[in-house]
């Protein structure tokens, strides 16, 4: 047991040597985090048989190589504590502070995501989701360090598991490392993945590279010597490095360009690191004087950096024996960025004197303009403020219960998600669970949410959804459904109105052309030509929407029917007159609350069952129901009397109806609560409240929209309100 303890202590001692860039207080905090992690993982072992704590220490060591701050090192030491040891986020906040706990929590959430499919599109979505979830870039850096150490120590695992993890690394984590500019990590992860996925090909190519290295050793040394002498003669201080292409990139080049190993020319190259940016171009001149450049093989990534911030000059020269060799030229700052990417901020500091009051602030655009790294920003906290944005701000990535990833625009809701799955799911959506909890349909989704849509067979889209959906697909599907529903409802209403109007002429509405034989089809053709419509249904829809008046269409239809020999029927004529005048209860249009968009209750008078009502066929807006005492309705009647029809309430309405009451109250504490309690006791709901501007006076006026069954129920509500001690006056609002 003591040997294991000594091994762990020795490992931590090795880590402390890497932390010399931190101050004493930070090192003490890191040591506390180590002790906490050591206790949490006590008794746990890795597949190799080593104590588990060796893994967090190794991950923290990789983060220390990148010179990450103390919070990141602490989080790296504790990154598995919440997942494997049952440690809570609250416990971490209390002991180590909220920032460190947030990083650990972010890592835990990433660990819970399972890579469930090998499809390329899914892999791309998964990468984007990881980046979008990691609001703090340190979460991704620690995750990459964690994956790198796992890949280095994977030999103890069974072969099929090694292959699965390596494939996942190649498809998910290697592109992330490349996007963040972590060149060393990117190359090593690529190489290790290739080694475990294709061990035989890796071994064959490794032998071939080793053999070539031996054959070309003299040539490489000769070129290095020539280059160093050329820079010495030019009085330039540079560092010259030999660069060898990775086995994976050689393999990829052979596959993509269909080359044999012998045909891959740029296995070896050189890197020139200068002190300043302008020295890069001077160095280019020195090299072009030494060896002849190959035309068309020069690239200036300094003037036009790559998307991940990479900057260098690339040039290919012809060496003394006539073969091509590539040179990369970059400054020390560029070299730090090229190797460490986004982590270079913590490593690289400007030369003394670079930061002056008058010097303009240099900004390098990172990750396709999503992250700004300012070279003069020496404070890591200030630097992180620039990174507290999603790396993919335009998208969120959510999962179905079966782990399929769905990409949606930022601000998307469960309704958008439902329509993204299938239009049928969206149309029948009634509620939603996000991460297992019921939430409103207008909830904004976040990356990593698991969304479950609950549907019902009879459900249909709600027009109110158009106020909050974020995707064009959802919006168009909802509008299309509502338009079709409106057309169906308008058709039914138009048929009802024309039947009623034709009865007044003593005739019965003939069936449609598709249901008829003989002259009836010709009759409808004649009527639709007269009305300028393409079909019978289109004509009836226009009547239902109020674009054509049923009585005028009925008179024209009666005229056509008379020309065909139809005569008015006395009984039908009597029924029509009886329905139109003497007995409104038998009128053709009955209101029960189940009508759709083609029948609306006027907002000016808010009629409820029990109010005497009349129907106005607005131009293109269907049937609008007003109370017979409504001033707005009376003015419309004076202007368009032919557009008014008789309507009546159904004996059994299907829902509650909204109306507005005005309540004058004595101002004081708890007044609103007392009014609400009184209304609740009357078995009704308040759907909207408006308050006047005199809230600070002795009295206040409230306008309450309440949902009631009928006028009797409304009278009960008002009577109960009048009994409330704080209520001075109650009236129904009438226009």
C-alpha positions in Angstrom: 0.0 0.0 0.0 2.8 2.4 0.8 4.4 1.7 -2.6 1.1 2.9 -4.3 1.1 6.0 -2.0 4.7 6.7 -2.9 4.0 6.3 -6.6 1.1 8.8 -6.4 3.2 11.2 -4.3 6.0 11.0 -6.8 3.6 11.6 -9.7 2.3 14.8 -7.9 5.9 15.8 -7.2 6.5 15.6 -11.0 3.4 17.8 -11.6 4.6 20.5 -9.1 7.8 20.9 -11.2 5.6 21.9 -14.1 3.7 24.5 -12.1 6.5 26.9 -11.6 4.7 29.5 -13.6 2.0 29.7 -10.9 2.4 31.7 -7.7 2.5 30.0 -4.2 -1.2 30.6 -3.4 -2.3 28.9 -6.6 0.1 25.9 -6.1 -1.5 25.5 -2.6 -5.0 25.4 -4.1 -3.8 22.9 -6.7 -2.4 20.7 -3.9 -5.7 20.9 -2.1 -7.5 19.8 -5.3 -5.0 16.9 -5.6 -5.7 15.7 -2.1 -9.4 15.9 -2.6 -9.2 13.9 -5.9 -6.9 11.4 -4.3 -9.4 10.7 -1.4 -12.3 10.6 -3.9 -10.5 7.9 -6.1 -9.1 5.9 -3.2 -9.4 2.2 -4.0 -10.1 2.7 -7.7 -7.7 1.3 -10.4 -7.2 1.6 -14.1 -7.3 -1.3 -16.6 -3.5 -1.3 -16.5 -3.6 -1.9 -12.7 -2.3 1.5 -11.7 -4.1 3.6 -9.1 -6.7 5.7 -10.8 -5.3 9.0 -9.4 -2.3 8.6 -11.9 -4.7 9.5 -14.7 -6.0 12.9 -13.3 -2.4 13.8 -12.5 -1.3 13.0 -16.1 -4.2 15.1 -17.5 -3.2 18.0 -15.2 0.4 17.6 -16.3 -0.7 18.0 -20.0 -2.7 21.1 -19.0 0.4 22.5 -17.2 2.4 22.0 -20.4 0.0 24.4 -22.0 0.5 26.7 -19.0 -3.3 26.8 -18.2 -4.4 28.7 -15.1 -4.8 27.2 -11.6 -8.6 26.8 -12.0 -8.1 24.6 -15.1 -5.3 22.5 -13.4 -7.6 22.0 -10.3 -10.5 21.0 -12.6 -8.2 18.6 -14.5 -7.3 16.8 -11.2 -11.0 16.5 -10.3 -12.5 16.0 -13.7 -13.8 12.5 -12.9 -14.8 13.2 -9.3 -18.5 14.0 -10.0 -19.0 11.2 -12.5 -17.1 8.3 -10.7 -17.1 9.3 -7.1 -20.5 10.8 -6.4 -19.1 14.3 -5.5 -21.7 17.0 -5.9 -21.3 20.4 -7.7 -22.4 22.2 -4.5 -19.6 20.4 -2.6 -17.0 21.6 -5.2 -18.4 25.2 -5.1 -18.1 25.4 -1.3 -14.5 24.0 -1.3 -12.9 25.3 -4.5 -15.2 28.1 -5.8 -17.8 28.4 -8.6 -15.4 28.8 -11.6 -13.6 25.5 -10.9 -16.9 23.7 -10.2 -18.4 25.0 -13.4 -15.4 23.5 -15.4 -15.8 20.1 -13.7 -19.5 20.2 -14.2 -19.0 21.0 -18.0 -16.6 18.0 -18.3 -19.1 15.7 -16.5 -21.8 16.7 -18.9 -19.5 16.0 -21.9 -18.7 12.6 -20.5 -22.4 11.7 -20.3 -22.8 12.2 -24.0 -22.6 8.9 -25.9 -21.3 8.7 -29.4 -24.0 6.4 -30.7 -23.4 6.2 -34.5 -20.6 6.1 -37.0 -22.3 8.3 -39.6 -20.1 11.2 -40.7 -22.9 13.7 -40.4 -23.6 12.6 -36.9 -19.8 12.9 -36.1 -19.8 16.5 -37.4 -22.9 17.3 -35.3 -21.3 15.7 -32.3 -18.2 17.8 -32.7 -20.2 21.0 -33.0 -22.3 20.0 -30.0 -19.2 19.5 -27.9 -17.9 22.9 -28.8 -21.3 24.6 -28.4 -21.7 23.1 -24.9 -18.3 24.1 -23.7 -18.9 27.8 -23.1 -15.5 27.9 -21.4 -12.7 26.8 -23.7 -10.8 25.3 -20.8 -13.5 22.5 -20.7 -12.5 21.4 -24.2 -8.7 21.7 -23.5 -9.0 19.5 -20.4 -11.2 17.1 -22.4 -8.6 16.9 -25.1 -5.8 16.3 -22.5 -8.0 13.6 -21.0 -8.5 11.9 -24.3 -4.8 12.2 -25.2 -3.7 10.4 -22.0 -6.4 7.7 -22.5 -5.1 7.1 -26.0 -1.5 6.9 -24.8 -2.4 4.3 -22.2 -4.9 2.2 -24.2 -2.7 -0.9 -24.7 -4.2 -2.6 -21.6 -7.7 -2.6 -23.2 -9.2 -5.4 -25.4 -8.7 -4.9 -29.2 -12.4 -4.2 -30.2 -12.7 -1.5 -27.5 -9.4 0.1 -28.6 -10.6 0.2 -32.1 -13.9 1.8 -31.2 -12.3 4.5 -29.0 -9.7 5.2 -31.6 -12.3 5.7 -34.3 -14.3 8.0 -32.1 -11.1 10.0 -31.4 -10.3 10.3 -35.1 -13.9 11.4 -36.0 -14.7 13.7 -33.0 -11.6 14.9 -31.1 -8.9 15.1 -33.8 -11.0 17.8 -35.8 -11.6 19.7 -32.6 -7.9 19.8 -31.8 -7.3 21.0 -35.3 -10.0 23.6 -35.1 -8.5 25.0 -31.9 -5.0 25.0 -33.5 -3.6 22.4 -31.1 -1.2 21.1 -33.7 0.9 18.8 -31.4 -2.2 17.2 -29.8 -3.9 17.0 -33.2 -0.9 15.1 -34.7 -0.5 12.7 -31.8 -4.2 11.9 -31.5 -4.2 11.2 -35.3 -1.2 9.0 -35.1 -2.4 7.0 -32.1 -5.9 6.5 -33.6 -4.4 5.3 -36.9 -2.1 2.9 -35.0 -5.1 1.3 -33.2 -7.5 1.3 -36.2 -5.0 -0.1 -38.7 -2.1 -1.6 -36.7 -0.7 -3.6 -39.7 -0.6 -0.6 -42.1 0.8 1.6 -39.4 3.6 -0.9 -38.7 4.5 -1.3 -42.4 4.6 2.5 -43.0 6.6 3.1 -39.8 9.3 0.7 -41.0 9.4 2.4 -44.4 9.8 5.8 -42.8 12.5 4.5 -40.5 14.4 3.1 -43.5 14.0 6.3 -45.5 15.2 8.3 -42.5 18.4 6.3 -42.5 18.9 6.7 -46.2 18.4 10.4 -46.2 20.2 11.3 -42.9 23.3 12.6 -44.8 21.2 14.8 -47.1 19.1 16.2 -44.2 22.3 17.1 -42.3 23.8 18.7 -45.4 20.7 20.9 -46.0 20.6 21.9 -42.3 24.3 22.9 -42.5 23.8 24.9 -45.7 20.7 26.7 -44.2 22.4 27.6 -40.9 25.5 29.0 -42.7 23.3 31.1 -45.0 21.5 32.7 -42.1 24.8 33.2 -40.2 26.2 35.0 -43.3 23.1 37.2 -43.4 23.6 38.0 -39.6 20.1 36.6 -38.8 19.3 34.7 -35.5 17.0 31.8 -36.4 16.3 28.3 -35.1 16.3 25.5 -37.7 14.3 22.4 -37.0 13.9 19.2 -39.1 10.2 18.3 -39.6 9.0 14.8 -40.4 5.5 14.1 -41.9 3.4 11.8 -39.6 2.6 8.3 -40.7 -1.1 9.0 -40.8 -0.6 12.1 -43.1 1.7 10.0 -45.4 -1.0 7.2 -45.5 -3.7 9.8 -46.3 -1.7 11.4 -49.1 -1.1 7.9 -50.6 -4.8 7.2 -50.6 -6.0 10.6 -51.8 -3.5 11.0 -54.6 -3.1 7.3 -55.4 0.7 7.3 -54.8 3.1 4.7 -53.7 5.3 5.4 -50.7 8.3 6.1 -52.9 6.3 8.8 -54.7 5.6 10.8 -51.5 8.2 13.5 -51.8 7.7 15.7 -48.7 8.2 13.2 -45.9 11.0 15.4 -44.5 11.0 19.2 -44.3 12.4 22.1 -42.3 11.0 24.8 -40.0 12.7 28.2 -39.6 11.7 30.1 -36.4 12.6 33.8 -36.4 12.3 36.4 -33.6 10.0 38.9 -35.3 7.3 38.9 -38.0 9.3 40.9 -40.5 12.2 38.5 -40.1 10.0 35.8 -41.7 10.1 37.7 -45.1 13.8 38.3 -44.7 14.4 34.6 -44.1 12.3 33.8 -47.2 14.7 35.9 -49.2 17.8 34.2 -47.7 16.3 30.7 -48.6 15.4 31.7 -52.1 19.0 32.9 -52.6 20.3 29.6 -51.3 18.0 27.2 -53.3 15.7 27.7 -56.3 12.0 27.8 -55.4 9.5 25.6 -57.2 6.9 27.9 -59.0 3.4 27.8 -57.6 4.4 26.2 -54.3 4.6 29.4 -52.2 1.8 30.2 -49.6 1.6 33.2 -47.4 -0.4 32.2 -44.3 0.9 35.2 -42.4 -1.0 37.7 -44.5 -4.0 35.3 -44.7 -4.0 33.1 -41.6 -5.9 29.8 -41.6 -9.3 29.6 -39.8 -7.7 28.2 -36.6 -5.2 31.1 -36.3 -2.2 29.3 -38.0 0.4 31.6 -39.5 3.5 30.7 -41.5 5.2 31.1 -44.9 5.4 27.9 -46.8 7.8 27.5 -49.7 9.1 24.5 -51.6 12.8 24.6 -52.8 14.9 22.3 -54.9 17.7 20.8 -52.8 21.3 20.1 -54.0 20.4 16.6 -55.3 17.4 17.8 -57.3 14.5 16.7 -55.0 11.9 19.1 -53.5 12.0 20.0 -49.8 9.4 22.2 -48.0 10.3 25.0 -45.6 8.0 26.6 -43.1 9.0 30.1 -41.8 7.3 31.6 -38.7 8.1 33.9 -35.8 8.3 32.6 -32.2 4.8 33.9 -31.4 3.5 32.1 -34.5 5.3 29.0 -33.6 3.7 29.0 -30.1 0.3 29.4 -31.8 0.9 26.8 -34.4 1.9 24.1 -31.9 -0.3 25.0 -28.9 -3.2 26.8 -30.7 -5.6 28.4 -28.3 -3.6 27.2 -25.4 -0.7 29.4 -26.6 -2.3 32.4 -24.9 -1.2 31.0 -21.5 2.2 30.1 -22.8 3.3 33.1 -24.9 3.9 36.6 -23.6 4.9 39.6 -25.7 8.5 40.7 -25.5 9.3 43.3 -22.9 8.3 46.7 -24.0 5.8 45.5 -26.6 2.9 46.7 -24.5 3.0 50.5 -24.4 0.4 53.1 -23.9 0.6 54.3 -27.5 1.0 50.9 -29.3 -2.2 49.8 -31.0 -3.7 46.6 -29.6 -3.0 43.7 -31.9 -5.9 41.3 -32.4 -5.6 37.9 -34.1 -8.9 36.5 -35.4 -9.4 33.0 -34.1 -11.8 30.2 -35.1 -13.4 32.0 -38.0 -13.8 35.3 -36.2 -15.6 33.6 -33.2 -12.8 34.1 -30.6 -10.5 37.1 -30.2 -7.1 36.5 -28.7 -5.4 39.7 -27.8 -1.6 39.3 -27.5 -1.4 42.1 -24.9 -3.9 40.5 -22.6 -1.7 39.2 -19.8 -4.6 38.5 -17.5 -6.1 35.1 -18.1 -9.5 36.2 -16.5 -9.7 39.0 -19.0 -8.8 36.6 -21.9 -11.5 34.2 -20.8 -14.1 36.9 -21.0 -13.5 36.9 -24.8 -14.1 33.2 -24.9 -17.4 33.0 -23.0 -19.4 32.6 -26.1 -20.5 29.5 -27.9 -18.0 28.5 -30.6 -21.0 27.9 -32.8 -23.3 30.8 -31.7 -25.7 30.3 -34.6 -26.7 26.8 -33.6 -27.8 24.6 -30.7 -27.5 20.8 -30.8 -30.1 18.7 -29.0 -30.8 15.0 -28.8 -33.8 12.8 -29.2 -34.4 10.2 -26.5 -32.6 7.7 -28.8 -29.5 10.0 -29.0 -30.0 11.3 -32.5 -28.5 14.8 -32.8 -30.7 17.6 -34.2 -29.1 20.9 -35.1 -31.4 23.9 -34.6 -30.8 27.7 -34.8 -30.2 29.5 -31.5 -33.4 30.5 -29.8 -35.2 27.3 -31.1 -38.0 25.8 -29.0 -39.5 22.3 -28.6 -42.0 23.1 -31.3 -39.1 23.8 -33.8 -37.6 20.5 -32.6 -40.9 18.6 -33.2 -41.2 19.9 -36.8 -37.5 19.1 -37.4 -38.3 15.5 -36.6 -41.4 15.2 -38.7 -44.3 17.5 -39.6 -46.8 15.0 -38.2 -45.0 15.1 -34.8 -45.2 18.9 -34.9 -48.9 19.0 -35.9 -49.9 16.7 -33.0 -47.5 18.1 -30.4 -49.2 18.8 -27.0 -46.4 18.9 -24.5 -42.7 18.3 -24.0 -40.1 17.0 -21.6 -36.6 18.4 -21.6 -34.0 16.3 -19.7 -36.9 14.4 -18.2 -38.8 17.4 -16.9 -42.0 18.9 -18.3 -41.5 22.4 -19.6 -43.6 24.9 -21.6 -43.5 24.6 -25.4 -42.0 28.1 -25.7 -38.9 27.1 -23.7 -35.6 28.0 -25.4 -33.5 24.9 -26.0 -29.8 24.6 -25.1 -27.1 22.4 -26.6 -27.0 18.9 -25.0 -30.7 19.0 -24.0 -32.6 15.6 -24.4 -36.0 16.5 -25.8 -39.0 14.2 -25.8 -42.2 15.4 -27.6 -45.6 14.1 -26.3 -48.3 14.0 -29.0 -52.1 13.4 -29.1 -54.0 12.0 -32.1 -56.6 14.8 -32.0 -54.2 17.7 -31.4 -53.6 20.4 -34.0 -51.2 23.4 -34.3 -51.9 26.5 -32.2 -51.7 29.9 -34.1 -49.9 31.3 -30.9 -46.9 29.1 -31.8 -46.1 31.5 -34.6 -45.1 34.0 -31.9 -42.1 32.0 -30.7 -41.0 29.4 -33.3 -37.5 30.1 -34.7 -37.2 27.9 -37.8 -38.7 28.6 -41.2 -39.8 25.0 -41.5 -41.9 25.1 -38.3 -43.4 28.5 -39.3 -44.3 27.3 -42.8 -45.8 24.0 -41.6 -47.9 25.7 -39.0 -49.2 28.3 -41.5 -49.9 25.7 -44.1 -51.9 23.6 -41.7 -53.9 26.6 -40.4 -54.5 27.7 -44.0 -55.9 24.3 -44.9 -58.0 24.1 -41.8 -59.3 27.6 -42.5 -60.2 26.6 -46.0 -62.1 23.5 -44.8 -64.0 25.6 -42.1 -64.7 28.3 -44.6 -66.1 25.7 -47.1 -68.4 24.3 -44.5 -69.6 27.8 -43.4 -70.1 28.9 -47.0 -72.2 25.8 -47.8 -74.3 26.5 -44.7 -74.8 30.2 -45.6 -75.7 29.4 -49.3 -78.1 26.7 -48.2 -79.9 29.1 -45.9 -80.0 31.9 -48.5 -81.3 29.5 -51.2 -84.1 28.3 -48.9 -85.4 31.9 -48.8 -85.8 31.5 -52.6 -87.7 28.2 -52.1 -84.9 26.0 -53.5 -82.6 23.3 -52.2 -78.8 23.5 -52.7 -77.9 21.1 -55.6 -75.0 18.6 -54.9 -71.5 19.2 -56.2 -70.4 18.2 -59.7 -68.5 15.2 -58.4 -71.7 13.9 -56.6 -74.1 14.7 -59.5 -75.3 13.6 -62.8 -77.0 15.3 -65.8 -77.5 19.1 -65.6 -76.2 19.7 -62.1 -72.6 19.7 -63.1 -73.3 22.2 -65.8 -75.3 24.3 -63.3 -72.3 24.7 -61.0 -70.0 25.4 -64.0 -72.3 28.2 -65.0 -72.4 29.6 -61.5 -68.6 29.5 -60.9 -68.1 31.2 -64.3 -70.4 34.0 -63.2 -68.6 34.3 -59.9 -65.1 34.2 -61.5 -64.1 31.0 -59.6 -62.4 27.9 -60.7 -64.6 25.4 -58.7 -67.7 25.0 -56.6 -65.4 24.6 -53.4 -63.6 27.9 -54.2 -66.9 29.7 -54.5 -68.2 28.3 -51.2 -64.9 29.2 -49.5 -65.2 32.8 -50.7 -68.8 32.9 -49.3 -67.5 31.6 -46.0 -64.8 34.2 -45.8 -67.3 37.0 -46.6 -65.7 37.8 -50.0 -69.1 37.1 -51.7 -72.5 37.6 -50.2 -74.6 34.4 -49.9 -78.0 36.1 -50.8 -76.6 37.5 -54.1 -75.1 34.1 -55.1 -78.4 32.4 -54.1 -80.4 34.8 -56.4 -78.1 34.0 -59.3 -78.2 30.3 -58.6 -82.1 30.5 -58.4 -82.1 32.2 -61.8 -79.9 29.5 -63.4 -82.0 26.8 -61.8 -85.2 28.5 -63.1 -83.7 28.5 -66.6 -83.2 24.7 -66.2 -86.9 24.3 -65.2 -86.5 24.2 -61.4 -89.5 25.7 -59.5 -89.6 27.0 -55.9 -90.9 24.5 -53.4 -93.6 25.9 -51.0 -92.4 23.9 -48.0 -88.7 24.9 -48.5 -89.8 28.6 -49.0 -91.7 28.4 -45.7 -88.8 26.9 -43.9 -86.5 29.6 -45.2 -88.7 32.4 -44.1 -89.4 30.8 -40.8 -85.6 30.3 -40.2 -84.8 33.9 -41.2 -87.4 35.8 -39.2 -89.7 34.1 -36.8 -87.4 31.6 -35.0 -83.8 32.7 -34.7 -83.1 29.5 -32.8 -83.5 27.5 -36.1 -81.0 29.8 -37.9 -78.4 28.2 -40.1 -75.3 29.4 -38.0 -75.1 28.3 -34.4 -72.2 29.3 -32.2 -70.9 26.8 -29.6 -67.2 27.7 -29.3 -65.8 24.9 -31.4 -65.7 27.0 -34.6 -62.2 27.6 -36.1 -60.6 30.7 -37.5 -63.5 31.5 -39.8 -65.8 32.4 -36.9 -64.5 35.0 -34.5 -66.0 36.6 -31.4 -65.5 40.4 -31.8 -62.8 41.8 -29.5 -64.7 45.1 -29.1 -67.6 43.6 -27.2 -66.5 40.1 -26.2 -69.9 38.3 -26.5 -70.6 35.4 -24.2 -73.5 32.9 -24.4 -76.7 34.6 -23.2 -75.9 37.9 -25.0 -78.1 38.7 -28.0 -75.8 38.5 -31.0 -75.5 39.1 -34.8 -73.0 37.9 -37.4 -71.1 40.2 -39.8 -69.5 38.7 -42.8 -66.3 40.7 -43.0 -64.4 41.0 -46.3 -62.0 38.1 -46.3 -62.0 37.6 -42.5 -65.0 35.2 -42.2 -67.9 35.6 -39.8 -67.4 38.1 -36.9 -69.9 37.8 -34.0 -70.9 41.0 -32.2 -73.4 41.7 -29.4 -76.6 43.4 -30.8 -75.8 46.4 -28.5 -72.2 46.8 -29.7 -71.6 50.3 -31.1 -68.9 49.1 -33.5 -71.4 46.5 -34.8 -74.2 49.1 -35.2 -71.9 51.3 -37.3 -71.0 48.4 -39.6 -74.7 47.5 -40.0 -75.4 51.1 -41.1 -72.7 50.8 -43.7 -73.1 47.2 -45.0 -76.5 45.9 -43.9 -76.5 43.2 -46.5 -73.5 41.5 -44.9 -75.3 40.8 -41.6 -76.8 37.3 -40.9 -78.7 35.8 -38.1 -76.6 33.7 -35.6 -77.5 32.2 -32.3 -75.8 30.5 -29.4 -75.8 26.7 -29.0 -77.7 25.3 -26.1 -74.5 23.4 -25.0 -71.3 25.5 -25.6 -68.1 23.5 -25.7 -65.8 25.9 -23.9 -65.4 29.1 -21.7 -65.7 32.5 -23.3 -63.6 35.6 -22.4 -65.0 39.0 -21.5 -63.7 42.1 -19.8 -64.8 43.5 -16.4 -63.7 46.8 -14.8 -63.1 46.7 -11.0 -62.5 49.8 -8.9 -60.6 48.9 -5.7 -59.4 50.7 -2.6 -55.6 50.8 -3.0 -53.6 48.9 -0.3 -51.4 45.9 0.4 -52.7 42.5 -0.9 -55.6 44.0 -2.9 -54.8 42.0 -6.0 -54.6 38.8 -4.1 -58.1 39.4 -2.5 -59.6 40.2 -5.9 -58.0 37.0 -7.4 -59.2 34.9 -4.5 -62.8 36.2 -5.0 -62.7 35.4 -8.7 -61.3 32.0 -8.1 -64.1 31.2 -5.6 -66.5 31.9 -8.5 -65.0 29.1 -10.4 -63.4 31.2 -13.2 -60.0 32.2 -14.3 -58.3 35.6 -14.9 -56.6 35.4 -18.4 -55.3 39.0 -18.4 -54.9 42.0 -16.1 -54.5 45.7 -16.9 -53.9 48.3 -14.2 -54.4 52.1 -14.6 -51.6 54.7 -14.0 -53.1 55.8 -10.7 -51.7 52.9 -8.7 -50.2 55.2 -6.1 -53.6 57.0 -5.4 -56.3 55.9 -2.9 -58.1 53.9 -5.5 -57.0 51.9 -8.5 -58.9 50.6 -11.6 -58.3 47.0 -12.7 -59.4 45.7 -16.1 -59.7 41.9 -15.8 -60.3 39.5 -18.7 -62.1 36.5 -17.3 -63.3 33.2 -18.8 -67.0 32.4 -18.1 -69.6 29.9 -19.3 -72.4 32.4 -20.0 -74.0 35.6 -18.8 -75.4 34.0 -15.7 -71.9 32.8 -14.7 -70.6 36.4 -15.4 -73.3 37.8 -13.1 -72.2 35.4 -10.3 -68.6 36.5 -10.7 -69.6 40.2 -10.5 -71.9 39.6 -7.5 -69.1 37.8 -5.6 -66.6 40.5 -6.4 -69.0 43.2 -5.0 -68.9 41.4 -1.7 -65.1 41.7 -1.5 -64.2 44.4 1.2 -61.6 46.1 -1.1 -63.9 46.3 -4.2 -65.8 49.6 -4.6 -67.4 49.1 -8.0 -67.7 46.4 -10.7 -68.9 46.8 -14.3 -68.7 44.9 -17.5 -66.7 46.7 -20.2 -69.0 47.5 -23.2 -67.8 49.6 -26.2 
